Amino acid sequence: LDEAILNESKFDLILSTIQLSTDFPYILISPLGSTKDESKISIYINELYKTRNQKNTYSILNDFFSSDLFFTDYDSETPKDVIRFLSERLYEKRIVSEKFYDSVMDRENISPTSFEQFVAVPHPIAFDSYCSKGAICILNKPIIWGEYQVKIVILFAIKNEDRRKLKDYYSLIGDAIVDETSLKKLLIAKTYQQFIEVFSSK
């Protein structure tokens, strides 16, 4: 085995029956195989997937959310007011057109986008934003939004080319709000970093 060539190659993991002098990750296994070997391999693969998922989460977070579109302690009485506030912030940053607010309200009139976990995820009918961003607003106190009370509003602005990413955005938020501990942290977040760290830890 030429270990110089090995070190120049790209592998996720090497299984070897002999000791190797390399910094590359490898697992020393029995020539005959054993239950212990299977366990070591399984643990490594699970950790590898976990690390990759975290990197993917970081990428989604950095692309979709930003501190300049994060707002707290907002007083509102109606969903319409919050949607208008966030729509204006997106419009100011040239992320959406002036038609964006009306499109979001058209979608809300079809069916409210609130969930029982104190979260609403409004979005327009048309995916015609100039770029894809999520504007976040944490209210001072919950408001009635459809059938549920809502304290966290995440307004989606999605450009047409990113429509397939919508599933990733929903999954990221869904995983956090179904976990009771994570949801509590989101509800009391006062800074952008506190809010984002909840998703990063999933």
LINFEN-V893790 format. One record per pair of residues at least 24 apart in sequence whose C-alpha atoms are under 10 Angstrom apart, sorted by the first residue. I is the first residue (numbers start at 1). J is the second residue. If there is no record, write none. Layout:
<<I,J> <I,J>>
//
This chain:
<<12,44> <12,45> <12,48> <13,41> <13,44> <13,45> <13,48> <14,41> <15,41> <50,202> <53,200> <53,202> <54,199> <54,200> <54,201> <54,202> <55,200> <56,168> <56,200> <57,168> <57,169> <57,172> <57,199> <57,200> <57,201> <57,202> <58,196> <58,197> <58,199> <58,200> <58,201> <60,165> <60,168> <60,169> <60,172> <61,133> <61,134> <61,169> <61,172> <61,196> <61,197> <61,199> <61,200> <62,133> <62,196> <63,131> <63,132> <63,133> <63,134> <64,131> <64,132> <64,133> <64,134> <64,135> <64,156> <64,157> <64,158> <64,169> <65,132> <65,133> <65,134> <65,135> <65,136> <65,154> <65,192> <65,196> <66,133> <66,134> <66,135> <66,136> <66,192> <66,193> <66,196> <67,135> <67,136> <67,191> <67,192> <67,193> <67,195> <67,196> <68,93> <68,135> <68,136> <68,192> <69,93> <69,133> <69,134> <69,135> <69,136> <69,137> <69,154> <69,155> <69,192> <70,134> <70,135> <70,136> <70,137> <70,138> <70,154> <70,190> <70,191> <70,192> <70,193> <70,195> <71,135> <71,136> <71,137> <71,138> <71,139> <71,153> <71,190> <71,191> <71,192> <72,136> <72,137> <72,138> <72,139> <72,140> <72,152> <72,188> <72,189> <72,190> <72,191> <72,192> <73,137> <73,138> <73,139> <73,140> <73,141> <73,190> <74,137> <74,138> <74,139> <74,140> <74,141> <74,151> <75,138> <75,139> <75,140> <75,141> <75,142> <75,143> <76,139> <76,140> <76,141> <76,142> <76,143> <76,151> <77,139> <77,141> <77,142> <77,143> <77,144> <77,145> <78,142> <78,143> <78,144> <78,145> <79,105> <79,108> <79,112> <79,114> <79,120> <79,122> <79,143> <79,144> <79,145> <79,146> <79,150> <79,153> <80,104> <80,105> <80,108> <80,145> <82,137> <82,138> <82,139> <82,153> <82,154> <82,155> <83,108> <83,122> <83,123> <83,135> <83,137> <83,153> <83,154> <83,155> <85,137> <86,134> <86,135> <86,136> <86,137> <86,153> <86,154> <86,155> <86,156> <87,135> <87,155> <87,156> <87,157> <89,135> <90,129> <90,133> <90,134> <90,135> <90,155> <90,156> <90,157> <91,129> <94,129> <94,130> <94,131> <95,128> <95,129> <95,130> <95,131> <95,132> <95,133> <95,157> <95,158> <95,159> <96,128> <96,129> <96,130> <96,131> <96,132> <96,133> <96,157> <96,158> <96,159> <97,128> <97,129> <97,130> <99,124> <99,128> <99,129> <100,124> <100,125> <100,126> <100,127> <100,128> <100,129> <100,157> <103,127> <104,155> <104,156> <104,157> <108,145> <108,146> <109,146> <111,146> <112,145> <112,146> <112,147> <112,148> <113,145> <113,146> <113,147> <113,148> <113,153> <114,144> <114,145> <114,146> <114,147> <114,148> <114,149> <114,150> <114,152> <114,153> <115,145> <115,146> <115,147> <115,148> <115,149> <115,150> <115,177> <116,145> <116,147> <116,148> <116,149> <116,150> <116,177> <116,178> <117,148> <117,149> <117,150> <117,151> <117,152> <117,174> <117,177> <117,178> <117,179> <117,180> <117,183> <117,184> <117,187> <118,142> <118,143> <118,144> <118,145> <118,148> <118,149> <118,150> <118,151> <118,152> <118,153> <118,177> <118,183> <118,187> <119,145> <119,148> <119,149> <119,150> <119,151> <119,152> <119,153> <119,154> <119,173> <119,174> <119,177> <119,183> <119,186> <119,187> <120,145> <120,146> <120,148> <120,149> <120,150> <120,151> <120,152> <120,153> <120,154> <120,155> <121,152> <121,153> <121,154> <121,155> <121,156> <121,170> <121,173> <122,153> <122,154> <122,155> <122,156> <122,157> <123,154> <123,155> <123,156> <123,157> <123,158> <124,155> <124,156> <124,157> <124,158> <126,157> <126,158> <126,159> <126,160> <127,156> <127,157> <127,158> <127,159> <127,160> <127,161> <127,162> <127,163> <128,157> <128,158> <128,159> <128,160> <128,161> <128,162> <128,163> <129,156> <129,157> <129,158> <129,159> <129,160> <129,161> <129,162> <130,157> <130,158> <130,159> <130,160> <130,161> <131,157> <131,158> <131,159> <131,160> <131,161> <131,162> <132,156> <132,157> <132,158> <132,159> <132,160> <132,161> <132,162> <132,163> <132,165> <132,166> <133,157> <133,158> <133,159> <134,158> <134,169> <136,192> <136,195> <138,186> <138,187> <138,188> <138,189> <138,190> <138,195> <139,187> <139,188> <140,187> <140,188> <150,187> <151,186> <151,187> <151,188> <152,183> <152,186> <152,187> <152,188> <172,199> <172,200> <172,202> <173,198> <173,199> <174,199> <175,199> <175,202> <176,200> <176,201> <176,202>>
//
